[in-house]
Structure formats: C-alpha cells, structure tokens
Amino acid sequence: AHALAATGAAFAALLEDGAVVAWGFGNAGGDTAAVAERLSSGVQAVSANEYAFVALKGDGSVVTWGYANAGGDSSQVQDQFEVVTVTAS
C-alpha cells in the first residue's frame, strides 16, 4: 500500500496503482460498493474523519463514502469540485 487512512471502525488503503480498497464496518467506510468504480484508479490521496473517507483524484474530483451525515455523502457539493485536465507537453 502507498498510504493508509482510518475512520473509527474501518481502514482504506491507497494502492500503488491509484486504486483504493477499504475494509471494516460498512457504515464507517468499510463498504465501498457505491463508489467502487470511482475508486478503481486515479486516486492520489485518501483522508478520513471518525466516520467517513474522502479520496482526491488526479483530475481534481473528490470521492466520499462512509456515514453520510459525517461527510460520506458529498452529492450536495460535487459541482464545486473542479475537474482539471492535465496534458503532457
């Protein structure tokens, strides 16, 4: 694993290939089923509070999961995250 983060009852590992895997209590972020596709690649960083995780992707987008009322549901603010396209020259 490249990096680890933890809520009070779950862990998430950022793998070398940019994917995230999580395990532990589902309501505290151990269940990634709803966001698994978005966590399969391109993640650069993962952070957590007591009940939810947030992943920052390389394009500037953010993926959240875990207890919705503690930040696991970012649907109300997703439009405020800018997706950036990076091109090599």
MOPAC internal coordinates of N, CA, C and O (Angstrom, degrees):
PM7 1SCF
backbone

  N    0.0000 0     0.00 0     0.00 0    0    0    0
  C    1.4600 1     0.00 0     0.00 0    1    0    0
  C    1.5199 1   109.22 1     0.00 0    2    1    0
  O    1.2310 1   121.55 1   -34.09 1    3    2    1
  N    1.2966 1   114.63 1   145.91 1    3    2    1
  C    1.4574 1   122.28 1   179.97 1    5    3    2
  C    1.5275 1   110.79 1   -86.00 1    6    5    3
  O    1.2310 1   120.46 1   145.20 1    7    6    5
  N    1.3414 1   116.72 1   -34.80 1    7    6    5
  C    1.4670 1   122.02 1   179.87 1    9    7    6
  C    1.5162 1   108.70 1  -158.73 1   10    9    7
  O    1.2310 1   120.66 1   -24.66 1   11   10    9
  N    1.3306 1   116.35 1   155.34 1   11   10    9
  C    1.4566 1   122.72 1   178.12 1   13   11   10
  C    1.5269 1   109.87 1  -127.40 1   14   13   11
  O    1.2310 1   121.20 1   -30.78 1   15   14   13
  N    1.3329 1   115.31 1   149.22 1   15   14   13
  C    1.4629 1   122.07 1   173.46 1   17   15   14
  C    1.5202 1   107.18 1  -140.19 1   18   17   15
  O    1.2310 1   120.42 1   -23.08 1   19   18   17
  N    1.3295 1   116.80 1   156.92 1   19   18   17
  C    1.4648 1   119.80 1  -178.52 1   21   19   18
  C    1.5115 1   111.12 1  -144.11 1   22   21   19
  O    1.2310 1   121.51 1   -37.90 1   23   22   21
  N    1.3290 1   114.72 1   142.10 1   23   22   21
  C    1.4571 1   121.21 1   166.08 1   25   23   22
  C    1.5305 1   105.32 1   -93.76 1   26   25   23
  O    1.2310 1   120.11 1    12.60 1   27   26   25
  N    1.3139 1   117.39 1  -167.40 1   27   26   25
  C    1.4549 1   119.70 1   178.01 1   29   27   26
  C    1.5105 1   113.79 1   -70.25 1   30   29   27
  O    1.2310 1   120.15 1   163.90 1   31   30   29
  N    1.3490 1   117.33 1   -16.10 1   31   30   29
  C    1.4604 1   119.59 1  -174.85 1   33   31   30
  C    1.5215 1   114.40 1  -145.41 1   34   33   31
  O    1.2310 1   119.94 1  -163.36 1   35   34   33
  N    1.3365 1   117.73 1    16.64 1   35   34   33
  C    1.4637 1   120.62 1   179.31 1   37   35   34
  C    1.5262 1   109.72 1  -154.22 1   38   37   35
  O    1.2310 1   121.32 1   -21.19 1   39   38   37
  N    1.3315 1   115.09 1   158.81 1   39   38   37
  C    1.4540 1   122.05 1   177.13 1   41   39   38
  C    1.5201 1   109.43 1  -121.85 1   42   41   39
  O    1.2310 1   120.57 1   -26.18 1   43   42   41
  N    1.3322 1   116.52 1   153.82 1   43   42   41
  C    1.4574 1   122.52 1   171.67 1   45   43   42
  C    1.5214 1   107.59 1  -134.92 1   46   45   43
  O    1.2310 1   120.92 1   -43.35 1   47   46   45
  N    1.3163 1   115.84 1   136.65 1   47   46   45
  C    1.4579 1   121.64 1   178.29 1   49   47   46
  C    1.5196 1   109.24 1  -116.74 1   50   49   47
  O    1.2310 1   121.07 1   -50.82 1   51   50   49
  N    1.3281 1   115.57 1   129.18 1   51   50   49
  C    1.4581 1   121.91 1   172.15 1   53   51   50
  C    1.5197 1   106.67 1   -90.47 1   54   53   51
  O    1.2310 1   120.85 1   -62.63 1   55   54   53
  N    1.3166 1   115.98 1   117.37 1   55   54   53
  C    1.4575 1   121.51 1  -177.01 1   57   55   54
  C    1.5225 1   110.79 1   -85.35 1   58   57   55
  O    1.2310 1   120.99 1   -16.98 1   59   58   57
  N    1.3207 1   115.72 1   163.02 1   59   58   57
  C    1.4658 1   121.29 1  -178.72 1   61   59   58
  C    1.5288 1   112.54 1   -58.46 1   62   61   59
  O    1.2310 1   119.92 1   151.14 1   63   62   61
  N    1.3353 1   117.75 1   -28.86 1   63   62   61
  C    1.4661 1   120.93 1  -178.21 1   65   63   62
  C    1.5285 1   113.10 1   -86.01 1   66   65   63
  O    1.2310 1   119.55 1  -174.44 1   67   66   65
  N    1.3417 1   118.47 1     5.56 1   67   66   65
  C    1.4556 1   121.30 1   178.37 1   69   67   66
  C    1.5134 1   114.82 1    87.87 1   70   69   67
  O    1.2310 1   120.10 1  -174.19 1   71   70   69
  N    1.3235 1   117.42 1     5.81 1   71   70   69
  C    1.4629 1   121.09 1   176.13 1   73   71   70
  C    1.5225 1   108.77 1   -92.10 1   74   73   71
  O    1.2310 1   120.85 1   -21.26 1   75   74   73
  N    1.3314 1   115.98 1   158.74 1   75   74   73
  C    1.4572 1   121.99 1   177.02 1   77   75   74
  C    1.5249 1   108.64 1  -121.41 1   78   77   75
  O    1.2310 1   120.85 1   -44.48 1   79   78   77
  N    1.3221 1   115.98 1   135.52 1   79   78   77
  C    1.4561 1   122.07 1   170.93 1   81   79   78
  C    1.5206 1   107.23 1  -121.54 1   82   81   79
  O    1.2310 1   120.88 1   -36.85 1   83   82   81
  N    1.3370 1   115.93 1   143.15 1   83   82   81
  C    1.4622 1   120.61 1  -179.35 1   85   83   82
  C    1.5187 1   109.64 1  -134.19 1   86   85   83
  O    1.2310 1   121.10 1   -25.27 1   87   86   85
  N    1.3226 1   115.50 1   154.73 1   87   86   85
  C    1.4573 1   121.03 1   178.53 1   89   87   86
  C    1.5206 1   108.48 1  -154.11 1   90   89   87
  O    1.2310 1   121.56 1   -19.54 1   91   90   89
  N    1.3159 1   114.61 1   160.46 1   91   90   89
  C    1.4600 1   121.12 1  -179.02 1   93   91   90
  C    1.5148 1   110.35 1   121.04 1   94   93   91
  O    1.2310 1   120.39 1    24.53 1   95   94   93
  N    1.3141 1   116.86 1  -155.47 1   95   94   93
  C    1.4568 1   122.81 1  -177.85 1   97   95   94
  C    1.5299 1   109.29 1   -66.36 1   98   97   95
  O    1.2310 1   120.59 1   -58.91 1   99   98   97
  N    1.3265 1   116.47 1   121.09 1   99   98   97
  C    1.4638 1   122.04 1  -173.58 1  101   99   98
  C    1.5116 1   114.26 1   -55.88 1  102  101   99
  O    1.2310 1   119.74 1   135.00 1  103  102  101
  N    1.3188 1   118.11 1   -45.00 1  103  102  101
  C    1.4622 1   121.10 1  -177.49 1  105  103  102
  C    1.5174 1   112.93 1   -68.56 1  106  105  103
  O    1.2310 1   119.99 1   163.54 1  107  106  105
  N    1.3155 1   117.62 1   -16.46 1  107  106  105
  C    1.4634 1   121.53 1   178.77 1  109  107  106
  C    1.5234 1   111.42 1  -103.22 1  110  109  107
  O    1.2310 1   120.40 1  -160.85 1  111  110  109
  N    1.3294 1   116.84 1    19.15 1  111  110  109
  C    1.4549 1   121.27 1   175.74 1  113  111  110
  C    1.5086 1   115.76 1   106.06 1  114  113  111
  O    1.2310 1   119.60 1   178.78 1  115  114  113
  N    1.3158 1   118.37 1    -1.22 1  115  114  113
  C    1.4568 1   120.39 1   178.11 1  117  115  114
  C    1.5082 1   113.94 1   -72.30 1  118  117  115
  O    1.2310 1   120.27 1   164.34 1  119  118  117
  N    1.3197 1   117.09 1   -15.66 1  119  118  117
  C    1.4702 1   122.99 1   179.73 1  121  119  118
  C    1.5233 1   108.57 1  -107.64 1  122  121  119
  O    1.2310 1   120.30 1   -67.73 1  123  122  121
  N    1.3286 1   117.03 1   112.27 1  123  122  121
  C    1.4650 1   121.65 1  -179.83 1  125  123  122
  C    1.5276 1   112.79 1  -104.62 1  126  125  123
  O    1.2310 1   119.74 1  -167.79 1  127  126  125
  N    1.3213 1   118.10 1    12.21 1  127  126  125
  C    1.4757 1   120.86 1  -173.55 1  129  127  126
  C    1.5269 1   112.59 1   -52.04 1  130  129  127
  O    1.2310 1   119.66 1   139.19 1  131  130  129
  N    1.3073 1   118.25 1   -40.81 1  131  130  129
  C    1.4672 1   121.26 1  -175.82 1  133  131  130
  C    1.5293 1   112.91 1   -70.68 1  134  133  131
  O    1.2310 1   119.94 1   160.03 1  135  134  133
  N    1.3339 1   117.71 1   -19.97 1  135  134  133
  C    1.4670 1   120.79 1  -176.56 1  137  135  134
  C    1.5241 1   112.38 1  -127.42 1  138  137  135
  O    1.2310 1   119.91 1  -169.11 1  139  138  137
  N    1.3176 1   117.78 1    10.89 1  139  138  137
  C    1.4719 1   122.22 1  -173.82 1  141  139  138
  C    1.5222 1   112.51 1   -54.58 1  142  141  139
  O    1.2310 1   119.80 1   137.66 1  143  142  141
  N    1.3077 1   117.98 1   -42.34 1  143  142  141
  C    1.4656 1   120.13 1  -178.81 1  145  143  142
  C    1.5239 1   110.98 1   -62.02 1  146  145  143
  O    1.2310 1   120.50 1   138.92 1  147  146  145
  N    1.3305 1   116.64 1   -41.08 1  147  146  145
  C    1.4720 1   120.79 1  -179.15 1  149  147  146
  C    1.5199 1   112.25 1   -72.81 1  150  149  147
  O    1.2310 1   120.17 1   161.18 1  151  150  149
  N    1.3405 1   117.28 1   -18.82 1  151  150  149
  C    1.4615 1   120.94 1   178.89 1  153  151  150
  C    1.5226 1   112.69 1   -96.52 1  154  153  151
  O    1.2310 1   120.07 1  -174.86 1  155  154  153
  N    1.3232 1   117.48 1     5.14 1  155  154  153
  C    1.4639 1   120.48 1  -174.49 1  157  155  154
  C    1.5238 1   113.48 1   -78.84 1  158  157  155
  O    1.2310 1   120.15 1   164.43 1  159  158  157
  N    1.3460 1   117.33 1   -15.57 1  159  158  157
  C    1.4697 1   119.82 1   179.47 1  161  159  158
  C    1.5272 1   109.50 1  -167.71 1  162  161  159
  O    1.2310 1   121.21 1   -18.56 1  163  162  161
  N    1.3115 1   115.30 1   161.44 1  163  162  161
  C    1.4574 1   121.79 1   171.44 1  165  163  162
  C    1.5179 1   116.73 1    81.28 1  166  165  163
  O    1.2310 1   119.80 1  -175.47 1  167  166  165
  N    1.3294 1   117.99 1     4.53 1  167  166  165
  C    1.4614 1   119.69 1  -179.08 1  169  167  166
  C    1.5223 1   109.03 1   -80.99 1  170  169  167
  O    1.2310 1   120.63 1   -44.77 1  171  170  169
  N    1.3311 1   116.41 1   135.23 1  171  170  169
  C    1.4622 1   121.40 1   179.72 1  173  171  170
  C    1.5213 1   113.08 1  -107.32 1  174  173  171
  O    1.2310 1   120.27 1   152.84 1  175  174  173
  N    1.3407 1   117.09 1   -27.16 1  175  174  173
  C    1.4606 1   120.16 1  -178.09 1  177  175  174
  C    1.5169 1   109.61 1  -154.02 1  178  177  175
  O    1.2310 1   121.20 1   -29.54 1  179  178  177
  N    1.3340 1   115.31 1   150.46 1  179  178  177
  C    1.4597 1   121.76 1   176.45 1  181  179  178
  C    1.5257 1   107.89 1  -132.63 1  182  181  179
  O    1.2310 1   121.10 1   -42.24 1  183  182  181
  N    1.3310 1   115.51 1   137.76 1  183  182  181
  C    1.4579 1   121.07 1   176.68 1  185  183  182
  C    1.5250 1   108.04 1  -137.10 1  186  185  183
  O    1.2310 1   120.70 1   -10.87 1  187  186  185
  N    1.3220 1   116.26 1   169.13 1  187  186  185
  C    1.4616 1   120.05 1  -176.32 1  189  187  186
  C    1.5199 1   110.65 1  -151.94 1  190  189  187
  O    1.2310 1   121.68 1   -24.10 1  191  190  189
  N    1.3251 1   114.39 1   155.90 1  191  190  189
  C    1.4522 1   120.85 1   164.50 1  193  191  190
  C    1.5277 1   106.23 1  -112.22 1  194  193  191
  O    1.2310 1   119.44 1    20.44 1  195  194  193
  N    1.2827 1   118.67 1  -159.56 1  195  194  193
  C    1.4637 1   120.94 1  -175.99 1  197  195  194
  C    1.5266 1   113.33 1   -65.35 1  198  197  195
  O    1.2310 1   120.03 1   152.88 1  199  198  197
  N    1.3555 1   117.55 1   -27.12 1  199  198  197
  C    1.4692 1   120.31 1  -170.99 1  201  199  198
  C    1.5255 1   116.20 1  -130.05 1  202  201  199
  O    1.2310 1   119.24 1   174.57 1  203  202  201
  N    1.3301 1   119.05 1    -5.43 1  203  202  201
  C    1.4632 1   120.48 1  -174.63 1  205  203  202
  C    1.5288 1   111.08 1  -148.31 1  206  205  203
  O    1.2310 1   121.65 1   -22.88 1  207  206  205
  N    1.3289 1   114.45 1   157.12 1  207  206  205
  C    1.4637 1   122.01 1   177.10 1  209  207  206
  C    1.5180 1   110.67 1  -111.99 1  210  209  207
  O    1.2310 1   121.18 1   -22.95 1  211  210  209
  N    1.3253 1   115.35 1   157.05 1  211  210  209
  C    1.4589 1   122.24 1   171.25 1  213  211  210
  C    1.5255 1   107.49 1  -136.34 1  214  213  211
  O    1.2310 1   120.92 1   -44.14 1  215  214  213
  N    1.3392 1   115.85 1   135.86 1  215  214  213
  C    1.4581 1   121.70 1   177.14 1  217  215  214
  C    1.5217 1   108.44 1  -118.98 1  218  217  215
  O    1.2310 1   120.89 1   -47.14 1  219  218  217
  N    1.3226 1   115.89 1   132.86 1  219  218  217
  C    1.4625 1   122.16 1   175.35 1  221  219  218
  C    1.5111 1   107.83 1   -99.47 1  222  221  219
  O    1.2310 1   121.03 1   -55.71 1  223  222  221
  N    1.3275 1   115.64 1   124.29 1  223  222  221
  C    1.4621 1   120.41 1  -179.13 1  225  223  222
  C    1.5268 1   110.09 1   -96.50 1  226  225  223
  O    1.2310 1   121.30 1   -18.63 1  227  226  225
  N    1.3055 1   115.12 1   161.37 1  227  226  225
  C    1.4519 1   121.46 1  -177.27 1  229  227  226
  C    1.5080 1   114.67 1   -61.08 1  230  229  227
  O    1.2310 1   119.79 1   156.34 1  231  230  229
  N    1.3230 1   118.01 1   -23.66 1  231  230  229
  C    1.4656 1   121.53 1   179.69 1  233  231  230
  C    1.5227 1   112.43 1   -88.24 1  234  233  231
  O    1.2310 1   120.03 1  -174.89 1  235  234  233
  N    1.3406 1   117.55 1     5.11 1  235  234  233
  C    1.4579 1   121.16 1   179.97 1  237  235  234
  C    1.5107 1   114.28 1    91.43 1  238  237  235
  O    1.2310 1   120.09 1   173.86 1  239  238  237
  N    1.3216 1   117.44 1    -6.14 1  239  238  237
  C    1.4604 1   119.71 1   179.32 1  241  239  238
  C    1.5206 1   110.09 1   -78.97 1  242  241  239
  O    1.2310 1   121.22 1   -18.12 1  243  242  241
  N    1.3184 1   115.28 1   161.88 1  243  242  241
  C    1.4557 1   122.57 1  -177.18 1  245  243  242
  C    1.5219 1   108.74 1  -125.15 1  246  245  243
  O    1.2310 1   120.43 1   -41.98 1  247  246  245
  N    1.3333 1   116.79 1   138.02 1  247  246  245
  C    1.4606 1   123.01 1   176.72 1  249  247  246
  C    1.5248 1   106.80 1  -120.48 1  250  249  247
  O    1.2310 1   120.49 1   -50.21 1  251  250  249
  N    1.3255 1   116.67 1   129.79 1  251  250  249
  C    1.4638 1   120.35 1   178.15 1  253  251  250
  C    1.5216 1   109.70 1  -124.43 1  254  253  251
  O    1.2310 1   121.39 1   -30.53 1  255  254  253
  N    1.3418 1   114.95 1   149.47 1  255  254  253
  C    1.4621 1   120.45 1   175.85 1  257  255  254
  C    1.5191 1   108.57 1  -157.51 1  258  257  255
  O    1.2310 1   121.62 1   -18.52 1  259  258  257
  N    1.3113 1   114.51 1   161.48 1  259  258  257
  C    1.4542 1   121.18 1  -176.20 1  261  259  258
  C    1.5203 1   109.54 1   119.16 1  262  261  259
  O    1.2310 1   120.49 1    26.15 1  263  262  261
  N    1.3280 1   116.67 1  -153.85 1  263  262  261
  C    1.4619 1   121.38 1  -177.62 1  265  263  262
  C    1.5244 1   109.53 1   -66.59 1  266  265  263
  O    1.2310 1   120.13 1   -63.24 1  267  266  265
  N    1.3309 1   117.36 1   116.76 1  267  266  265
  C    1.4638 1   122.52 1  -172.06 1  269  267  266
  C    1.5222 1   113.15 1   -55.85 1  270  269  267
  O    1.2310 1   119.72 1   135.82 1  271  270  269
  N    1.3146 1   118.14 1   -44.18 1  271  270  269
  C    1.4596 1   121.15 1  -176.59 1  273  271  270
  C    1.5231 1   113.38 1   -72.83 1  274  273  271
  O    1.2310 1   120.00 1   171.26 1  275  274  273
  N    1.3140 1   117.60 1    -8.74 1  275  274  273
  C    1.4666 1   121.62 1   178.94 1  277  275  274
  C    1.5303 1   111.65 1  -108.33 1  278  277  275
  O    1.2310 1   120.52 1  -163.11 1  279  278  277
  N    1.3307 1   116.61 1    16.89 1  279  278  277
  C    1.4549 1   120.68 1   178.01 1  281  279  278
  C    1.5106 1   114.66 1   110.35 1  282  281  279
  O    1.2310 1   119.72 1   175.99 1  283  282  281
  N    1.3197 1   118.15 1    -4.01 1  283  282  281
  C    1.4543 1   120.61 1  -179.97 1  285  283  282
  C    1.5166 1   114.04 1   -70.34 1  286  285  283
  O    1.2310 1   120.22 1   164.32 1  287  286  285
  N    1.3231 1   117.18 1   -15.68 1  287  286  285
  C    1.4647 1   122.43 1   177.66 1  289  287  286
  C    1.5257 1   108.25 1  -116.30 1  290  289  287
  O    1.2310 1   120.56 1   -73.79 1  291  290  289
  N    1.3188 1   116.54 1   106.21 1  291  290  289
  C    1.4674 1   121.15 1   180.00 1  293  291  290
  C    1.5219 1   112.12 1  -105.46 1  294  293  291
  O    1.2310 1   120.23 1  -163.13 1  295  294  293
  N    1.3250 1   117.16 1    16.87 1  295  294  293
  C    1.4656 1   120.61 1  -175.36 1  297  295  294
  C    1.5332 1   112.83 1   -59.15 1  298  297  295
  O    1.2310 1   119.94 1   150.00 1  299  298  297
  N    1.3097 1   117.71 1   -30.00 1  299  298  297
  C    1.4697 1   120.31 1  -178.34 1  301  299  298
  C    1.5318 1   112.56 1   -72.73 1  302  301  299
  O    1.2310 1   119.63 1   163.42 1  303  302  301
  N    1.3248 1   118.32 1   -16.58 1  303  302  301
  C    1.4636 1   121.00 1  -176.84 1  305  303  302
  C    1.5242 1   113.62 1  -123.32 1  306  305  303
  O    1.2310 1   119.80 1  -176.02 1  307  306  305
  N    1.3271 1   117.98 1     3.98 1  307  306  305
  C    1.4627 1   120.48 1  -177.37 1  309  307  306
  C    1.5228 1   112.80 1   -56.13 1  310  309  307
  O    1.2310 1   119.78 1   145.88 1  311  310  309
  N    1.3143 1   118.03 1   -34.12 1  311  310  309
  C    1.4637 1   120.10 1  -178.31 1  313  311  310
  C    1.5249 1   112.69 1   -69.67 1  314  313  311
  O    1.2310 1   119.52 1   169.58 1  315  314  313
  N    1.3186 1   118.51 1   -10.42 1  315  314  313
  C    1.4605 1   121.98 1   179.33 1  317  315  314
  C    1.5272 1   112.61 1   -89.33 1  318  317  315
  O    1.2310 1   120.28 1   171.41 1  319  318  317
  N    1.3426 1   117.06 1    -8.59 1  319  318  317
  C    1.4506 1   120.39 1   177.85 1  321  319  318
  C    1.5118 1   108.51 1   -91.56 1  322  321  319
  O    1.2310 1   121.23 1   -55.99 1  323  322  321
  N    1.3178 1   115.25 1   124.01 1  323  322  321
  C    1.4651 1   120.93 1  -177.22 1  325  323  322
  C    1.5137 1   109.99 1   -84.05 1  326  325  323
  O    1.2310 1   120.48 1   -50.45 1  327  326  325
  N    1.3066 1   116.68 1   129.55 1  327  326  325
  C    1.4636 1   121.11 1   173.89 1  329  327  326
  C    1.5230 1   107.21 1   -90.40 1  330  329  327
  O    1.2310 1   120.82 1   -56.40 1  331  330  329
  N    1.3228 1   116.04 1   123.60 1  331  330  329
  C    1.4562 1   122.26 1  -175.57 1  333  331  330
  C    1.5178 1   108.93 1  -108.48 1  334  333  331
  O    1.2310 1   120.36 1   -47.74 1  335  334  333
  N    1.3064 1   116.91 1   132.26 1  335  334  333
  C    1.4532 1   121.71 1   175.77 1  337  335  334
  C    1.5198 1   108.61 1   -98.56 1  338  337  335
  O    1.2310 1   120.86 1   -56.85 1  339  338  337
  N    1.3224 1   115.96 1   123.15 1  339  338  337
  C    1.4682 1   121.19 1  -179.91 1  341  339  338
  C    1.5179 1   108.53 1  -108.29 1  342  341  339
  O    1.2310 1   120.96 1   -50.77 1  343  342  341
  N    1.3166 1   115.76 1   129.23 1  343  342  341
  C    1.4681 1   120.44 1   177.09 1  345  343  342
  C    1.5040 1   109.08 1  -121.13 1  346  345  343
  O    1.2310 1   120.28 1   -39.02 1  347  346  345
  N    1.3064 1   117.06 1   140.98 1  347  346  345
  C    1.4527 1   121.64 1   177.76 1  349  347  346
  C    1.5241 1   109.03 1   -84.19 1  350  349  347
  O    1.2310 1   121.32 1   -36.08 1  351  350  349
  N    1.3257 1   115.09 1   143.92 1  351  350  349
  C    1.4783 1   117.85 1   178.73 1  353  351  350
  C    1.5022 1   110.85 1  -112.45 1  354  353  351
  O    1.2310 1   120.10 1   180.00 1  355  354  353

